[in-house]
Amino acid sequence: MKEGGSVSSHMQRMQRYVDRLVRLNVHFDEELDIAIVLISLPSCYDQFIMTYHLNNNETTLAQLHNLLRTAEAGMKGKSFASTPASFPFLSIGQGKGTKRKGPPKQNWK
């Protein structure tokens, strides 16, 4: 999932992948499904993932989807940058820069 993407569309995409694997007779526990979804989330969900693992609740993919939608709604209310590159900052460099020109010289005679 990309930063700022919809968690609902991501969960739908992940569910299609799981359904496709089931059609190919590849079966695995729902815990592995959930682990794959959690790993695929961007870094802005790190706090959610840590809290999810600390609670250690048995959930289904549908319940995880509801939890993620709630977390997404909470993150939309906050205005924060999740990557250092998006922080506003003042850049000061040692380039050639342009010199300010003073007022035009007038010839008084």
DOTORGU-573027 format. One record per residue: residue number from 1; residue in one letter; x, y, z of N, C-alpha, C in turn. Coordinates in steps of 0.1 Angstrom, whole numbers, plus 5000, padded with zeros to 4 digits. Layout:
BEGIN
seq:NUM; type:a; n.X:X; n.Y:Y; n.Z:Z; ca.X:X; ca.Y:Y; ca.Z:Z; c.X:X; c.Y:Y; c.Z:Z
...
//
This chain:
BEGIN
seq:1; type:m; n.X:5009; n.Y:4988; n.Z:5000; ca.X:5000; ca.Y:5000; ca.Z:5000; c.X:5009; c.Y:5012; c.Z:5000
seq:2; type:k; n.X:5005; n.Y:5022; n.Z:4992; ca.X:5013; ca.Y:5035; ca.Z:4992; c.X:5008; c.Y:5044; c.Z:5003
seq:3; type:e; n.X:5017; n.Y:5053; n.Z:5007; ca.X:5014; ca.Y:5063; ca.Z:5017; c.X:5002; c.Y:5071; c.Z:5012
seq:4; type:g; n.X:4992; n.Y:5073; n.Z:5021; ca.X:4981; ca.Y:5081; ca.Z:5018; c.X:4970; c.Y:5074; c.Z:5010
seq:5; type:g; n.X:4972; n.Y:5061; n.Z:5007; ca.X:4962; ca.Y:5053; ca.Z:4999; c.X:4951; c.Y:5049; c.Z:5008
seq:6; type:s; n.X:4940; n.Y:5045; n.Z:5002; ca.X:4928; ca.Y:5040; ca.Z:5010; c.X:4931; c.Y:5026; c.Z:5015
seq:7; type:v; n.X:4928; n.Y:5024; n.Z:5028; ca.X:4930; ca.Y:5011; ca.Z:5034; c.X:4919; c.Y:5002; c.Z:5029
seq:8; type:s; n.X:4907; n.Y:5007; n.Z:5026; ca.X:4896; ca.Y:4998; ca.Z:5021; c.X:4900; c.Y:4992; c.Z:5008
seq:9; type:s; n.X:4905; n.Y:5000; n.Z:4998; ca.X:4909; ca.Y:4995; ca.Z:4985; c.X:4920; c.Y:4985; c.Z:4987
seq:10; type:h; n.X:4929; n.Y:4988; n.Z:4996; ca.X:4941; ca.Y:4979; ca.Z:4998; c.X:4936; c.Y:4965; c.Z:5004
seq:11; type:m; n.X:4926; n.Y:4966; n.Z:5013; ca.X:4921; ca.Y:4953; ca.Z:5019; c.X:4913; c.Y:4945; c.Z:5009
seq:12; type:q; n.X:4906; n.Y:4952; n.Z:5000; ca.X:4899; ca.Y:4945; ca.Z:4989; c.X:4909; c.Y:4938; c.Z:4980
seq:13; type:r; n.X:4920; n.Y:4945; n.Z:4977; ca.X:4930; ca.Y:4939; ca.Z:4968; c.X:4936; c.Y:4927; c.Z:4975
seq:14; type:m; n.X:4939; n.Y:4928; n.Z:4988; ca.X:4945; ca.Y:4917; ca.Z:4995; c.X:4936; c.Y:4905; c.Z:4996
seq:15; type:q; n.X:4923; n.Y:4908; n.Z:4997; ca.X:4913; ca.Y:4897; ca.Z:4998; c.X:4912; c.Y:4890; c.Z:4984
seq:16; type:r; n.X:4913; n.Y:4898; n.Z:4973; ca.X:4913; ca.Y:4891; ca.Z:4960; c.X:4925; c.Y:4882; c.Z:4959
seq:17; type:y; n.X:4937; n.Y:4886; n.Z:4964; ca.X:4949; ca.Y:4877; ca.Z:4964; c.X:4946; c.Y:4865; c.Z:4971
seq:18; type:v; n.X:4941; n.Y:4866; n.Z:4983; ca.X:4938; ca.Y:4854; ca.Z:4991; c.X:4928; c.Y:4845; c.Z:4984
seq:19; type:d; n.X:4917; n.Y:4851; n.Z:4978; ca.X:4907; ca.Y:4843; ca.Z:4971; c.X:4914; c.Y:4836; c.Z:4959
seq:20; type:r; n.X:4923; n.Y:4842; n.Z:4952; ca.X:4930; ca.Y:4836; ca.Z:4941; c.X:4938; c.Y:4824; c.Z:4945
seq:21; type:l; n.X:4945; n.Y:4826; n.Z:4957; ca.X:4953; ca.Y:4815; ca.Z:4962; c.X:4944; c.Y:4803; c.Z:4966
seq:22; type:v; n.X:4932; n.Y:4806; n.Z:4972; ca.X:4923; ca.Y:4795; ca.Z:4976; c.X:4918; c.Y:4787; c.Z:4963
seq:23; type:r; n.X:4916; n.Y:4795; n.Z:4952; ca.X:4911; ca.Y:4788; ca.Z:4940; c.X:4923; c.Y:4779; c.Z:4934
seq:24; type:l; n.X:4935; n.Y:4783; n.Z:4937; ca.X:4946; ca.Y:4775; ca.Z:4933; c.X:4950; c.Y:4764; c.Z:4943
seq:25; type:n; n.X:4941; n.Y:4761; n.Z:4952; ca.X:4943; ca.Y:4751; ca.Z:4963; c.X:4955; c.Y:4754; c.Z:4972
seq:26; type:v; n.X:4957; n.Y:4766; n.Z:4974; ca.X:4968; ca.Y:4770; ca.Z:4984; c.X:4960; c.Y:4775; c.Z:4996
seq:27; type:h; n.X:4960; n.Y:4767; n.Z:5007; ca.X:4953; ca.Y:4771; ca.Z:5019; c.X:4963; c.Y:4773; c.Z:5030
seq:28; type:f; n.X:4960; n.Y:4784; n.Z:5038; ca.X:4968; ca.Y:4787; ca.Z:5050; c.X:4960; c.Y:4793; c.Z:5060
seq:29; type:d; n.X:4965; n.Y:4794; n.Z:5072; ca.X:4957; ca.Y:4800; ca.Z:5083; c.X:4954; c.Y:4815; c.Z:5081
seq:30; type:e; n.X:4943; n.Y:4819; n.Z:5087; ca.X:4939; ca.Y:4833; ca.Z:5086; c.X:4949; c.Y:4842; c.Z:5093
seq:31; type:e; n.X:4956; n.Y:4836; n.Z:5103; ca.X:4967; ca.Y:4844; ca.Z:5110; c.X:4978; c.Y:4848; c.Z:5100
seq:32; type:l; n.X:4981; n.Y:4839; n.Z:5090; ca.X:4991; ca.Y:4843; ca.Z:5080; c.X:4985; c.Y:4853; c.Z:5071
seq:33; type:d; n.X:4972; n.Y:4852; n.Z:5067; ca.X:4966; ca.Y:4863; ca.Z:5059; c.X:4967; c.Y:4876; c.Z:5066
seq:34; type:i; n.X:4965; n.Y:4877; n.Z:5079; ca.X:4965; ca.Y:4889; ca.Z:5086; c.X:4980; c.Y:4894; c.Z:5087
seq:35; type:a; n.X:4989; n.Y:4885; n.Z:5089; ca.X:5003; ca.Y:4889; ca.Z:5090; c.X:5008; c.Y:4895; c.Z:5076
seq:36; type:i; n.X:5003; n.Y:4890; n.Z:5065; ca.X:5007; ca.Y:4895; ca.Z:5052; c.X:5001; c.Y:4909; c.Z:5050
seq:37; type:v; n.X:4989; n.Y:4911; n.Z:5055; ca.X:4982; ca.Y:4924; ca.Z:5054; c.X:4990; c.Y:4934; c.Z:5062
seq:38; type:l; n.X:4993; n.Y:4930; n.Z:5074; ca.X:5000; ca.Y:4940; ca.Z:5083; c.X:5014; c.Y:4943; c.Z:5078
seq:39; type:i; n.X:5021; n.Y:4934; n.Z:5072; ca.X:5034; ca.Y:4937; ca.Z:5066; c.X:5033; c.Y:4946; c.Z:5054
seq:40; type:s; n.X:5022; n.Y:4945; n.Z:5047; ca.X:5020; ca.Y:4953; ca.Z:5034; c.X:5016; c.Y:4968; c.Z:5037
seq:41; type:l; n.X:5014; n.Y:4971; n.Z:5050; ca.X:5010; ca.Y:4985; ca.Z:5053; c.X:5022; c.Y:4994; c.Z:5053
seq:42; type:p; n.X:5020; n.Y:5007; n.Z:5050; ca.X:5031; ca.Y:5017; ca.Z:5050; c.X:5035; c.Y:5020; c.Z:5065
seq:43; type:s; n.X:5046; n.Y:5027; n.Z:5066; ca.X:5051; ca.Y:5030; ca.Z:5079; c.X:5042; c.Y:5039; c.Z:5088
seq:44; type:c; n.X:5033; n.Y:5046; n.Z:5082; ca.X:5024; ca.Y:5054; ca.Z:5091; c.X:5015; c.Y:5045; c.Z:5099
seq:45; type:y; n.X:5014; n.Y:5032; n.Z:5096; ca.X:5006; ca.Y:5023; ca.Z:5104; c.X:5014; c.Y:5015; c.Z:5114
seq:46; type:d; n.X:5027; n.Y:5019; n.Z:5116; ca.X:5035; ca.Y:5012; ca.Z:5126; c.X:5030; c.Y:5012; c.Z:5140
seq:47; type:q; n.X:5024; n.Y:5023; n.Z:5144; ca.X:5018; ca.Y:5023; ca.Z:5158; c.X:5006; c.Y:5014; c.Z:5159
seq:48; type:f; n.X:4998; n.Y:5013; n.Z:5148; ca.X:4987; ca.Y:5004; ca.Z:5148; c.X:4991; c.Y:4990; c.Z:5149
seq:49; type:i; n.X:5002; n.Y:4986; n.Z:5141; ca.X:5007; ca.Y:4973; ca.Z:5141; c.X:5012; c.Y:4969; c.Z:5155
seq:50; type:m; n.X:5019; n.Y:4977; n.Z:5161; ca.X:5025; ca.Y:4974; ca.Z:5174; c.X:5014; c.Y:4972; c.Z:5184
seq:51; type:t; n.X:5004; n.Y:4981; n.Z:5184; ca.X:4992; ca.Y:4979; ca.Z:5193; c.X:4985; c.Y:4967; c.Z:5190
seq:52; type:y; n.X:4983; n.Y:4963; n.Z:5177; ca.X:4976; ca.Y:4951; ca.Z:5174; c.X:4983; c.Y:4939; c.Z:5179
seq:53; type:h; n.X:4997; n.Y:4938; n.Z:5178; ca.X:5004; ca.Y:4927; ca.Z:5183; c.X:5004; c.Y:4927; c.Z:5199
seq:54; type:l; n.X:5004; n.Y:4938; n.Z:5205; ca.X:5004; ca.Y:4938; ca.Z:5220; c.X:4991; c.Y:4933; c.Z:5225
seq:55; type:n; n.X:4980; n.Y:4936; n.Z:5218; ca.X:4967; ca.Y:4932; ca.Z:5223; c.X:4965; c.Y:4917; c.Z:5221
seq:56; type:n; n.X:4972; n.Y:4911; n.Z:5210; ca.X:4972; ca.Y:4897; ca.Z:5208; c.X:4958; c.Y:4891; c.Z:5207
seq:57; type:n; n.X:4949; n.Y:4898; n.Z:5201; ca.X:4935; ca.Y:4893; ca.Z:5199; c.X:4934; c.Y:4884; c.Z:5187
seq:58; type:e; n.X:4925; n.Y:4874; n.Z:5187; ca.X:4923; ca.Y:4867; ca.Z:5175; c.X:4912; c.Y:4874; c.Z:5167
seq:59; type:t; n.X:4915; n.Y:4878; n.Z:5155; ca.X:4906; ca.Y:4886; ca.Z:5147; c.X:4905; c.Y:4879; c.Z:5133
seq:60; type:t; n.X:4895; n.Y:4883; n.Z:5126; ca.X:4893; ca.Y:4878; ca.Z:5112; c.X:4898; c.Y:4889; c.Z:5103
seq:61; type:l; n.X:4899; n.Y:4887; n.Z:5090; ca.X:4902; ca.Y:4897; ca.Z:5081; c.X:4892; c.Y:4908; c.Z:5081
seq:62; type:a; n.X:4879; n.Y:4905; n.Z:5082; ca.X:4869; ca.Y:4915; ca.Z:5083; c.X:4870; c.Y:4924; c.Z:5095
seq:63; type:q; n.X:4873; n.Y:4918; n.Z:5106; ca.X:4875; ca.Y:4926; ca.Z:5118; c.X:4888; c.Y:4935; c.Z:5117
seq:64; type:l; n.X:4898; n.Y:4929; n.Z:5111; ca.X:4910; ca.Y:4937; ca.Z:5109; c.X:4907; c.Y:4949; c.Z:5100
seq:65; type:h; n.X:4899; n.Y:4947; n.Z:5089; ca.X:4895; ca.Y:4957; ca.Z:5080; c.X:4888; c.Y:4969; c.Z:5088
seq:66; type:n; n.X:4879; n.Y:4965; n.Z:5097; ca.X:4872; ca.Y:4975; ca.Z:5105; c.X:4882; c.Y:4983; c.Z:5114
seq:67; type:l; n.X:4891; n.Y:4976; n.Z:5120; ca.X:4902; ca.Y:4982; ca.Z:5128; c.X:4910; c.Y:4992; c.Z:5120
seq:68; type:l; n.X:4914; n.Y:4988; n.Z:5108; ca.X:4922; ca.Y:4996; ca.Z:5100; c.X:4915; c.Y:5008; c.Z:5095
seq:69; type:r; n.X:4902; n.Y:5007; n.Z:5092; ca.X:4894; ca.Y:5019; ca.Z:5088; c.X:4893; c.Y:5029; c.Z:5099
seq:70; type:t; n.X:4891; n.Y:5024; n.Z:5111; ca.X:4891; ca.Y:5033; ca.Z:5123; c.X:4904; c.Y:5040; c.Z:5125
seq:71; type:a; n.X:4915; n.Y:5032; n.Z:5123; ca.X:4929; ca.Y:5038; ca.Z:5125; c.X:4931; c.Y:5049; c.Z:5114
seq:72; type:e; n.X:4926; n.Y:5046; n.Z:5101; ca.X:4928; ca.Y:5055; ca.Z:5090; c.X:4920; c.Y:5068; c.Z:5093
seq:73; type:a; n.X:4908; n.Y:5067; n.Z:5098; ca.X:4900; ca.Y:5078; ca.Z:5101; c.X:4907; c.Y:5087; c.Z:5112
seq:74; type:g; n.X:4913; n.Y:5080; n.Z:5122; ca.X:4920; ca.Y:5088; ca.Z:5132; c.X:4933; c.Y:5095; c.Z:5126
seq:75; type:m; n.X:4939; n.Y:5089; n.Z:5116; ca.X:4951; ca.Y:5095; ca.Z:5111; c.X:4947; c.Y:5107; c.Z:5102
seq:76; type:k; n.X:4936; n.Y:5106; n.Z:5095; ca.X:4932; ca.Y:5117; ca.Z:5086; c.X:4929; c.Y:5130; c.Z:5095
seq:77; type:g; n.X:4925; n.Y:5128; n.Z:5107; ca.X:4922; ca.Y:5140; ca.Z:5116; c.X:4935; c.Y:5147; c.Z:5120
seq:78; type:k; n.X:4946; n.Y:5140; n.Z:5120; ca.X:4958; ca.Y:5146; ca.Z:5124; c.X:4966; c.Y:5151; c.Z:5112
seq:79; type:s; n.X:4972; n.Y:5162; n.Z:5113; ca.X:4980; ca.Y:5167; ca.Z:5102; c.X:4995; c.Y:5165; c.Z:5106
seq:80; type:f; n.X:5000; n.Y:5154; n.Z:5101; ca.X:5014; ca.Y:5152; ca.Z:5104; c.X:5021; c.Y:5146; c.Z:5092
seq:81; type:a; n.X:5034; n.Y:5147; n.Z:5091; ca.X:5041; ca.Y:5142; ca.Z:5080; c.X:5048; c.Y:5129; c.Z:5085
seq:82; type:s; n.X:5047; n.Y:5118; n.Z:5077; ca.X:5052; ca.Y:5106; ca.Z:5082; c.X:5066; c.Y:5103; c.Z:5077
seq:83; type:t; n.X:5071; n.Y:5111; n.Z:5068; ca.X:5084; ca.Y:5109; ca.Z:5063; c.X:5092; c.Y:5121; c.Z:5066
seq:84; type:p; n.X:5105; n.Y:5120; n.Z:5069; ca.X:5113; ca.Y:5132; ca.Z:5071; c.X:5114; c.Y:5141; c.Z:5059
seq:85; type:a; n.X:5113; n.Y:5135; n.Z:5047; ca.X:5114; ca.Y:5143; ca.Z:5035; c.X:5103; c.Y:5153; c.Z:5034
seq:86; type:s; n.X:5092; n.Y:5150; n.Z:5040; ca.X:5080; ca.Y:5159; ca.Z:5039; c.X:5079; c.Y:5170; c.Z:5050
seq:87; type:f; n.X:5089; n.Y:5170; n.Z:5059; ca.X:5088; ca.Y:5180; ca.Z:5069; c.X:5092; c.Y:5194; c.Z:5063
seq:88; type:p; n.X:5086; n.Y:5205; n.Z:5067; ca.X:5090; ca.Y:5218; ca.Z:5062; c.X:5103; c.Y:5222; c.Z:5068
seq:89; type:f; n.X:5112; n.Y:5227; n.Z:5061; ca.X:5125; ca.Y:5231; ca.Z:5066; c.X:5130; c.Y:5242; c.Z:5058
seq:90; type:l; n.X:5140; n.Y:5249; n.Z:5063; ca.X:5147; ca.Y:5260; ca.Z:5056; c.X:5160; c.Y:5255; c.Z:5051
seq:91; type:s; n.X:5163; n.Y:5256; n.Z:5039; ca.X:5175; ca.Y:5251; ca.Z:5033; c.X:5185; c.Y:5262; c.Z:5031
seq:92; type:i; n.X:5196; n.Y:5260; n.Z:5037; ca.X:5207; ca.Y:5270; ca.Z:5035; c.X:5219; c.Y:5264; c.Z:5029
seq:93; type:g; n.X:5223; n.Y:5269; n.Z:5017; ca.X:5233; ca.Y:5262; ca.Z:5010; c.X:5245; c.Y:5272; c.Z:5007
seq:94; type:q; n.X:5255; n.Y:5266; n.Z:5001; ca.X:5267; ca.Y:5274; ca.Z:4998; c.X:5268; c.Y:5276; c.Z:4983
seq:95; type:g; n.X:5258; n.Y:5279; n.Z:4977; ca.X:5258; ca.Y:5281; ca.Z:4962; c.X:5262; c.Y:5295; c.Z:4958
seq:96; type:k; n.X:5262; n.Y:5297; n.Z:4945; ca.X:5266; ca.Y:5310; ca.Z:4940; c.X:5256; c.Y:5320; c.Z:4942
seq:97; type:g; n.X:5244; n.Y:5319; n.Z:4943; ca.X:5234; ca.Y:5329; ca.Z:4946; c.X:5235; c.Y:5341; c.Z:4938
seq:98; type:t; n.X:5225; n.Y:5349; n.Z:4937; ca.X:5225; ca.Y:5361; ca.Z:4930; c.X:5227; c.Y:5373; c.Z:4939
seq:99; type:k; n.X:5235; n.Y:5383; n.Z:4935; ca.X:5237; ca.Y:5395; ca.Z:4944; c.X:5225; c.Y:5404; c.Z:4941
seq:100; type:r; n.X:5222; n.Y:5411; n.Z:4952; ca.X:5211; ca.Y:5421; ca.Z:4950; c.X:5217; c.Y:5433; c.Z:4943
seq:101; type:k; n.X:5209; n.Y:5438; n.Z:4934; ca.X:5214; ca.Y:5450; ca.Z:4927; c.X:5207; c.Y:5462; c.Z:4934
seq:102; type:g; n.X:5215; n.Y:5473; n.Z:4936; ca.X:5210; ca.Y:5485; ca.Z:4942; c.X:5201; c.Y:5493; c.Z:4933
seq:103; type:p; n.X:5197; n.Y:5504; n.Z:4937; ca.X:5189; ca.Y:5513; ca.Z:4928; c.X:5197; c.Y:5517; c.Z:4916
seq:104; type:p; n.X:5191; n.Y:5520; n.Z:4905; ca.X:5198; ca.Y:5524; ca.Z:4893; c.X:5205; c.Y:5537; c.Z:4896
seq:105; type:k; n.X:5217; n.Y:5538; n.Z:4891; ca.X:5225; ca.Y:5550; ca.Z:4892; c.X:5220; c.Y:5561; c.Z:4882
seq:106; type:q; n.X:5219; n.Y:5573; n.Z:4888; ca.X:5214; ca.Y:5584; ca.Z:4879; c.X:5226; c.Y:5594; c.Z:4877
seq:107; type:n; n.X:5227; n.Y:5599; n.Z:4866; ca.X:5237; ca.Y:5609; ca.Z:4863; c.X:5231; c.Y:5623; c.Z:4865
seq:108; type:w; n.X:5236; n.Y:5629; n.Z:4876; ca.X:5232; ca.Y:5643; ca.Z:4878; c.X:5242; c.Y:5652; c.Z:4873
seq:109; type:k; n.X:5238; n.Y:5661; n.Z:4865; ca.X:5248; ca.Y:5671; ca.Z:4860; c.X:5245; c.Y:5684; c.Z:4865
//
